[in-house]
Amino acid sequence: MWVKISGQRQLLKKMLKKLSILGTRGIPAQYGGFETFAERLALYLASRGWQVSVYCESEDKAGKEYWQKIELVHVSVPARTPLMSILFDWKSTQQAAREQGLILVLGYNTAIFSLWYRLKGKINLMNMDGLEWKRQKWKLWQKAWLYINEKMGCWLANHVIADHPVMQDHLSQLISPHKITMIPYGTEPILSANTELLKPYQLLPNQYALIVARPEPENSILEIVAAFSQKKRGYKLVVLGRYLPVDFSYHKKVLETASEEILFLGSIYNQPTLQSLRFYTRLYIHGHQVGGTNPSLVEALSASSPVLAHENPFNCWVAGKNAHYFKNEEDCADQLEQLLNNEEELQKMKQASWERYQAAFANQLDLQAYENLLLSFLSTNSKPSNQANRD
């Protein structure tokens, strides 16, 4: 037995540990959860001897450069629009198919392009994200495109990754469970933060609630803002995200509904500032209605933020039984009334968030699970395991 294991280890050492990561706008992370995860995974794998390439969408440059020992492949497109994103994915797919190593695609928005990997004999793993086609923001033809691509991703990828047990169950209805590995996102703990970073926004620790989400209907922004604005709360509600009232009626409605206690700070990508906002928030409010393990919710847990979340199977599994939940505007208003001045309950919720984070999302468990899965595909004699699941 020892000889067999030793031989396998020697074989893996000789193999080319090379990975191309596609599906994000690129790194360093400046946009959302997928970019943050791509950066974490790329840095982790590079530190463990992998050659990692990340494909980056760009309007003004093309070519390659290195950042933190990671190859950044810049793919030029005329503009950042939904159609241009499809062009970016197609150009990235063509280029990645010519490279050595494994391919990891984050998201299934253009999973149909994975047919090209099949034709070229490339091994392609795909993170299936959430139920993207259910989002309210999409038009009918866009929902149809995403629905079809979800199916294509399941069929064309060599192996798929679910980030949540509900997603794993959903995908199991489409393909064999043996083709699915469940790996929730993790993040690094936030054990302290700089209060000075709150001062530019005239915020004091523990004197505000926080929302970090894209301004879209399925993230319950309007319901939360309306609930908070029903009466004077004595605290601020800080809302991150880019709101364009001229171009989007939903954004305009949110802004018009907000009371004077609502602060719209725009998009903030500076990580120390985000960490301070999460660490010192009195209450983190998470309104996402669809999707799997949302990275922003995991990051709130890692900062021991008390969590009030929209009640659905995705959030309930991530935040755990000791978080608080709401179903609609009135329910959210009731929860705010109960929680904002309840110091004892908020402290219990902080402790519950930390314990849930430690149990399921700490210690780089997600990055280790991804590497183990990738290694299993370097050897044709090694079968991938779907035992990366964590409760």
C-alpha positions as CSV (number, residue, x, y, z in Angstrom):
1,M,0.0,0.0,0.0
2,W,2.8,2.4,0.9
3,V,4.5,1.8,-2.4
4,K,1.3,2.5,-4.3
5,I,0.7,5.8,-2.4
6,S,4.3,6.9,-2.8
7,G,4.2,6.2,-6.5
8,Q,1.0,8.3,-6.9
9,R,2.7,11.2,-5.1
10,Q,5.7,11.1,-7.4
11,L,3.4,11.0,-10.4
12,L,1.5,14.1,-9.2
13,K,4.8,16.0,-8.6
14,K,5.9,15.3,-12.2
15,M,2.6,16.5,-13.6
16,L,2.1,20.1,-14.8
17,K,0.1,21.9,-12.1
18,K,-1.3,24.5,-14.3
19,L,-4.8,26.2,-14.1
20,S,-6.6,28.8,-16.2
21,I,-9.4,30.6,-14.4
22,L,-12.2,32.2,-16.6
23,G,-15.6,33.7,-16.0
24,T,-14.7,36.8,-13.9
25,R,-13.9,40.3,-14.9
26,G,-10.4,39.7,-13.6
27,I,-8.1,40.3,-10.6
28,P,-7.1,42.1,-8.5
29,A,-10.7,41.9,-7.3
30,Q,-12.7,45.1,-7.8
31,Y,-16.2,44.0,-8.7
32,G,-17.9,41.1,-6.8
33,G,-17.8,37.8,-5.1
34,F,-16.4,35.8,-8.1
35,E,-13.5,38.1,-8.5
36,T,-12.7,38.0,-4.8
37,F,-12.8,34.2,-4.9
38,A,-10.7,34.0,-8.1
39,E,-8.1,36.2,-6.4
40,R,-8.1,34.1,-3.2
41,L,-7.8,30.8,-5.1
42,A,-5.2,32.0,-7.5
43,L,-3.0,33.3,-4.7
44,Y,-3.4,30.1,-2.7
45,L,-2.6,27.8,-5.6
46,A,0.4,30.0,-6.7
47,S,1.8,29.7,-3.2
48,R,1.6,25.9,-3.5
49,G,3.5,25.6,-6.8
50,W,0.7,26.0,-9.4
51,Q,1.0,28.0,-12.5
52,V,-2.2,30.1,-12.5
53,S,-3.6,32.2,-15.3
54,V,-6.6,34.5,-14.7
55,Y,-8.4,36.0,-17.8
56,C,-9.2,39.7,-17.3
57,E,-11.7,41.8,-19.2
58,S,-10.2,45.0,-20.5
59,E,-11.3,47.9,-22.8
60,D,-7.8,49.4,-23.3
61,K,-5.2,46.7,-23.4
62,A,-4.5,43.1,-24.4
63,G,-1.7,40.8,-23.6
64,K,-0.1,39.2,-20.5
65,E,1.4,40.5,-17.3
66,Y,2.3,39.1,-13.9
67,W,0.8,40.0,-10.5
68,Q,1.8,38.2,-7.3
69,K,3.2,35.3,-9.4
70,I,-0.1,35.0,-11.2
71,E,-0.4,35.4,-15.0
72,L,-3.0,38.0,-15.9
73,V,-4.3,37.5,-19.4
74,H,-5.9,40.7,-20.6
75,V,-8.6,40.2,-23.3
76,S,-9.7,43.4,-25.0
77,V,-13.4,44.1,-25.8
78,P,-14.9,47.5,-27.0
79,A,-17.0,48.1,-23.9
80,R,-18.4,46.5,-20.7
81,T,-21.9,45.5,-21.7
82,P,-23.7,42.2,-21.5
83,L,-23.1,41.5,-25.2
84,M,-19.4,42.4,-24.9
85,S,-19.1,40.1,-21.9
86,I,-20.2,37.2,-24.1
87,L,-17.6,38.3,-26.6
88,F,-15.0,38.4,-23.8
89,D,-15.9,34.9,-22.7
90,W,-15.7,33.6,-26.3
91,K,-12.3,35.1,-26.9
92,S,-11.1,33.9,-23.5
93,T,-12.3,30.4,-24.3
94,Q,-10.5,30.2,-27.6
95,Q,-7.3,31.4,-26.0
96,A,-7.5,29.2,-22.9
97,A,-8.2,26.1,-25.1
98,R,-4.7,26.6,-26.6
99,E,-3.0,26.5,-23.3
100,Q,-1.8,23.5,-21.2
101,G,-3.4,22.5,-17.9
102,L,-6.9,22.4,-16.4
103,I,-9.6,25.0,-16.9
104,L,-11.9,26.4,-14.2
105,V,-14.9,28.4,-15.3
106,L,-16.7,30.5,-12.6
107,G,-20.3,30.8,-13.6
108,Y,-22.4,29.3,-16.4
109,N,-23.5,32.4,-18.3
110,T,-21.7,31.2,-21.5
111,A,-21.4,27.5,-20.7
112,I,-22.3,26.7,-24.3
113,F,-18.7,27.7,-25.1
114,S,-17.5,24.6,-23.1
115,L,-18.3,22.6,-26.2
116,W,-15.0,24.1,-27.6
117,Y,-13.1,22.6,-24.7
118,R,-14.7,19.2,-25.4
119,L,-13.7,19.4,-29.1
120,K,-10.1,20.4,-28.1
121,G,-9.9,17.6,-25.5
122,K,-9.5,20.0,-22.5
123,I,-10.6,19.2,-19.0
124,N,-13.0,21.9,-17.8
125,L,-14.5,22.3,-14.3
126,M,-17.3,24.7,-13.8
127,N,-18.6,26.5,-10.7
128,M,-22.4,26.6,-11.3
129,D,-23.0,29.7,-9.2
130,G,-26.7,30.2,-8.1
131,L,-30.0,30.1,-9.9
132,E,-29.0,33.0,-12.1
133,W,-32.0,32.5,-14.5
134,K,-34.4,33.2,-11.7
135,R,-33.3,36.8,-11.1
136,Q,-36.0,39.4,-11.6
137,K,-33.7,41.8,-13.4
138,W,-33.4,39.7,-16.6
139,K,-35.7,40.0,-19.6
140,L,-37.4,36.8,-20.8
141,W,-34.9,36.2,-23.6
142,Q,-32.0,36.6,-21.1
143,K,-33.6,34.2,-18.6
144,A,-34.0,31.7,-21.5
145,W,-30.3,32.1,-22.4
146,L,-29.2,31.5,-18.8
147,Y,-31.6,28.6,-18.4
148,I,-30.2,26.9,-21.5
149,N,-26.6,27.6,-20.4
150,E,-27.2,26.1,-17.0
151,K,-28.1,22.8,-18.7
152,M,-25.2,23.1,-21.1
153,G,-22.8,23.6,-18.3
154,C,-24.0,20.5,-16.5
155,W,-23.6,18.4,-19.7
156,L,-20.5,19.8,-21.2
157,A,-18.2,20.4,-18.1
158,N,-16.2,17.4,-17.0
159,H,-17.2,18.2,-13.4
160,V,-19.3,20.8,-11.8
161,I,-19.0,22.5,-8.4
162,A,-22.0,23.6,-6.3
163,D,-21.5,26.2,-3.6
164,H,-24.5,25.3,-1.5
165,P,-26.4,22.1,-0.6
166,V,-29.6,23.4,-2.2
167,M,-27.6,24.0,-5.5
168,Q,-26.2,20.5,-5.1
169,D,-29.7,19.0,-4.9
170,H,-30.9,21.1,-7.8
171,L,-28.0,20.0,-10.1
172,S,-28.5,16.4,-9.0
173,Q,-31.8,16.5,-10.9
174,L,-29.9,17.3,-14.1
175,I,-26.8,15.1,-13.9
176,S,-25.3,12.3,-11.9
177,P,-24.5,13.3,-8.3
178,H,-21.0,11.8,-8.9
179,K,-20.3,14.6,-11.3
180,I,-20.9,17.3,-8.6
181,T,-18.7,18.5,-5.7
182,M,-20.2,20.8,-3.1
183,I,-17.7,23.5,-1.9
184,P,-19.0,26.6,-0.2
185,Y,-17.0,29.8,-0.4
186,G,-14.8,30.7,2.5
187,T,-13.0,33.9,3.5
188,E,-10.4,35.1,5.9
189,P,-11.4,36.1,9.5
190,I,-11.9,39.8,10.4
191,L,-10.5,40.0,13.9
192,S,-10.0,43.7,14.1
193,A,-10.5,46.8,12.0
194,N,-9.5,50.5,11.8
195,T,-12.1,52.9,13.2
196,E,-10.4,55.8,11.4
197,L,-11.7,54.4,8.1
198,L,-15.3,55.1,9.2
199,K,-14.6,58.8,9.8
200,P,-14.8,60.0,6.1
201,Y,-18.4,58.7,6.1
202,Q,-19.2,60.3,9.5
203,L,-19.9,56.9,11.0
204,L,-19.4,55.7,14.6
205,P,-18.8,52.1,15.6
206,N,-22.1,50.2,16.5
207,Q,-24.2,53.2,15.4
208,Y,-25.3,51.9,11.9
209,A,-26.7,48.9,10.1
210,L,-25.2,47.8,6.8
211,I,-26.2,46.4,3.4
212,V,-23.6,45.2,0.9
213,A,-25.4,44.2,-2.3
214,R,-26.0,45.1,-5.9
215,P,-29.1,47.3,-6.2
216,E,-31.4,44.6,-7.8
217,P,-34.9,43.6,-6.9
218,E,-34.0,40.1,-5.8
219,N,-31.7,41.5,-3.2
220,S,-34.7,43.1,-1.3
221,I,-33.1,46.5,-1.2
222,L,-36.4,48.3,-1.6
223,E,-38.1,46.3,1.2
224,I,-35.2,46.8,3.6
225,V,-35.0,50.6,2.9
226,A,-38.7,51.0,3.2
227,A,-38.8,49.0,6.5
228,F,-36.0,51.0,8.0
229,S,-37.6,54.3,6.8
230,Q,-41.0,53.6,8.5
231,K,-39.9,55.5,11.6
232,K,-37.0,57.3,13.1
233,R,-34.6,54.5,14.2
234,G,-31.8,56.5,15.9
235,Y,-29.2,54.7,13.8
236,K,-28.0,55.0,10.2
237,L,-28.6,52.4,7.5
238,V,-25.5,52.3,5.3
239,V,-26.2,51.0,1.8
240,L,-23.3,50.1,-0.5
241,G,-23.8,49.9,-4.3
242,R,-24.0,52.1,-7.3
243,Y,-27.4,53.7,-7.7
244,L,-28.3,55.4,-11.0
245,P,-31.7,57.1,-10.6
246,V,-31.7,58.5,-14.2
247,D,-31.2,55.1,-15.9
248,F,-32.9,52.6,-13.6
249,S,-36.4,53.0,-12.2
250,Y,-35.7,50.5,-9.4
251,H,-32.8,52.6,-8.2
252,K,-34.9,55.7,-8.4
253,K,-37.7,54.1,-6.3
254,V,-35.2,53.0,-3.6
255,L,-33.7,56.5,-3.4
256,E,-37.1,58.1,-3.2
257,T,-38.3,55.7,-0.4
258,A,-35.2,56.3,1.8
259,S,-35.5,58.4,4.9
260,E,-32.8,60.9,6.1
261,E,-31.2,58.1,8.1
262,I,-30.3,56.1,5.0
263,L,-26.7,56.7,3.7
264,F,-25.9,55.6,0.1
265,L,-22.1,55.4,0.0
266,G,-21.8,54.1,-3.6
267,S,-19.5,51.2,-4.5
268,I,-16.6,50.6,-2.1
269,Y,-14.0,48.0,-3.2
270,N,-11.2,49.0,-0.7
271,Q,-10.9,45.9,1.4
272,P,-9.7,47.6,4.7
273,T,-12.7,50.0,4.5
274,L,-15.1,47.1,3.8
275,Q,-13.7,45.2,6.7
276,S,-14.1,48.2,9.0
277,L,-17.8,48.7,7.9
278,R,-18.5,45.0,8.5
279,F,-16.6,44.7,11.8
280,Y,-18.3,47.7,13.4
281,T,-21.8,47.4,12.1
282,R,-24.6,47.1,14.6
283,L,-26.6,44.8,12.3
284,Y,-25.8,43.3,8.9
285,I,-28.9,43.0,6.7
286,H,-28.8,40.5,3.9
287,G,-31.7,40.6,1.4
288,H,-30.6,38.1,-1.3
289,Q,-33.5,35.9,-2.3
290,V,-31.8,33.6,-4.9
291,G,-28.3,32.2,-5.2
292,G,-26.1,29.8,-3.3
293,T,-23.5,30.6,-0.7
294,N,-23.2,34.4,-1.0
295,P,-19.7,35.6,-0.3
296,S,-20.9,38.9,1.2
297,L,-22.9,36.9,3.8
298,V,-19.9,34.7,4.6
299,E,-17.7,37.8,5.0
300,A,-20.3,39.2,7.5
301,L,-20.1,36.0,9.5
302,S,-16.2,36.2,9.4
303,A,-16.5,39.7,11.0
304,S,-18.9,38.4,13.8
305,S,-21.6,40.7,12.4
306,P,-25.1,40.1,13.8
307,V,-27.1,38.9,10.7
308,L,-30.7,39.7,9.7
309,A,-31.3,37.9,6.4
310,H,-34.1,37.2,4.0
311,E,-35.7,33.9,4.9
312,N,-34.9,31.3,2.2
313,P,-33.0,28.0,2.2
314,F,-29.9,29.6,0.8
315,N,-29.4,32.2,3.6
316,C,-30.8,29.9,6.4
317,W,-28.1,27.3,5.7
318,V,-25.3,29.8,5.5
319,A,-26.1,32.1,8.5
320,G,-27.5,29.3,10.7
321,K,-30.4,28.9,13.1
322,N,-29.3,31.6,15.4
323,A,-29.4,34.5,12.9
324,H,-32.7,36.4,12.5
325,Y,-34.8,36.4,9.3
326,F,-37.5,38.3,7.5
327,K,-39.9,37.5,4.6
328,N,-41.2,40.9,3.5
329,E,-41.1,44.6,4.3
330,E,-43.4,44.4,7.4
331,D,-41.6,41.4,8.7
332,C,-38.3,43.3,8.3
333,A,-39.7,46.3,10.1
334,D,-40.8,44.1,13.0
335,Q,-37.3,42.5,13.2
336,L,-35.6,46.0,13.2
337,E,-38.0,47.1,16.0
338,Q,-37.0,44.0,18.1
339,L,-33.2,44.1,17.4
340,L,-31.8,47.5,17.0
341,N,-32.0,48.4,20.7
342,N,-31.6,44.9,22.1
343,E,-27.9,44.7,23.1
344,E,-28.2,41.3,24.7
345,E,-29.7,39.7,21.6
346,L,-27.2,41.4,19.3
347,Q,-24.3,40.1,21.3
348,K,-25.8,36.6,21.0
349,M,-26.1,37.0,17.3
350,K,-22.5,38.2,17.0
351,Q,-21.3,35.0,18.8
352,A,-23.5,32.9,16.6
353,S,-22.1,34.4,13.4
354,W,-18.6,33.7,14.6
355,E,-19.4,30.1,15.5
356,R,-21.1,29.5,12.2
357,Y,-18.1,30.9,10.3
358,Q,-15.7,28.7,12.3
359,A,-17.8,25.6,11.7
360,A,-18.1,25.9,7.9
361,F,-16.2,28.7,6.2
362,A,-12.8,29.2,8.0
363,N,-9.3,27.9,7.7
364,Q,-9.2,28.0,3.9
365,L,-11.3,24.9,3.7
366,D,-12.7,25.9,0.3
367,L,-9.3,26.5,-1.2
368,Q,-8.0,23.2,0.1
369,A,-11.1,21.4,-1.4
370,Y,-10.6,23.1,-4.8
371,E,-7.0,22.0,-4.9
372,N,-7.8,18.5,-4.0
373,L,-10.5,18.4,-6.7
374,L,-8.1,19.8,-9.3
375,L,-5.3,17.4,-8.3
376,S,-7.7,14.5,-8.8
377,F,-8.0,15.5,-12.5
378,L,-4.3,15.6,-13.1
379,S,-4.2,11.8,-12.9
380,T,-6.4,9.6,-15.0
381,N,-6.1,7.0,-12.4
382,S,-7.6,9.2,-9.7
383,K,-11.4,9.8,-9.5
384,P,-12.8,13.0,-8.1
385,S,-14.5,12.9,-4.8
386,N,-17.7,14.7,-3.9
387,Q,-16.9,14.5,-0.2
388,A,-15.8,18.1,0.1
389,N,-19.3,18.8,1.7
390,R,-19.4,20.6,5.0
391,D,-22.4,21.0,7.3
